[in-house]
């Protein structure tokens, strides 16, 4: 892939070791912290890394990525996961900590998150998958709890959150220096995908969420993947050329969030973030699973495997601090009278009795009529 310098094969992280970031270290290491300036006289005083970090434009600004100034040892995050992710970066410098985000990174692509030579005490990273995947599959076991916001942000004092900010786990990273001189950290899965495999696995995963059978999500091409991709392109009126475009993952994510004529689709018509859970009854047991994040004014097509005899749904609106939104002292939610087990964090359970004794909560789900082959549930403020 143009612009990506293949690194030496990194050792994979195992589940539960923290965010899926290669070249992580629990040791406090300086990245270029002992490099000497070597430029005395004729230059203005160098600002501290933290000051330069905060003075850069917000994460979404195009000039941040395409500055005409020469870049020296830019810090890049490369995504070798099968998920479209959003990353936030933290900088520790002289006992002060700042964070900024979000940087969207598609599978098999890299993104510059700090431009120019960076000398800091520590570099920290947090990554989350897009809401289209449901509960984020990326484990977050970092030791540093720092502040982030829901949308693009720059936070100067990131250890004390203000209104609209929330603490999340950041993990210290020790990037490697590539042949082009840039510093690079890698987001990766246990599967150890290379770039080509990560891109294909990312396509496979979104095809599954869109309701297509690709067999295994393994980054390996085959008849099922080709058939599912062809069916997806045909259903959306897209040519095969779009698969190789830089915007293909955006195209797929947008398509998955668009109401479908088959399966269940959730649409969030409110101004709040909505968290949803689904349950399926195959005639033998009922499996409940959550949470899926549905951003305002978007739709989501949750993955439903097999052919369940009955589907149930529950959703609730939450604010920027992930607290349940209330209207006239009543939670803003959409469910029914079927009591099934949920919990606040990511969950999946086939046991629906004694919810409280097992650390779950009994939550009222509503039955979804799928007799017509497809159903769209729209969440709106009464």
Secondary structure, DSSP 4 states (H G I P E B T S, - for coil): -TT------PPPPPTTSSSSEETB-SS---BSTT------SSSPPPPPHHHHHHHSPPTT-HHHHS-SSPPSS-EEEEEESSS-EEEEEEEEETTEEEEEEEEEE-TTEEEEEE-S---BSEEEEEEEE-GGGSS--S----SEEEEEESSSEEESSTTS--TTEEEEEEEEE-PEE-TTS-EEEEEE-TT---HHHHHHHHHHHHHHHTT---S--SS---HHHHHHHHHHHHHHT--GGGGGSTTHHHHHHHHHTS--SSEEEEEE-SSSEEEEEEEEE-SS-EEEEEEEEE-TT-EE-----S--SEEEEEEEEE-TTSPBPEETTEE-EE--SEEEEE-SSSEEES--SSTGGGT-EEEEEEEE--TTSEEEEEE---
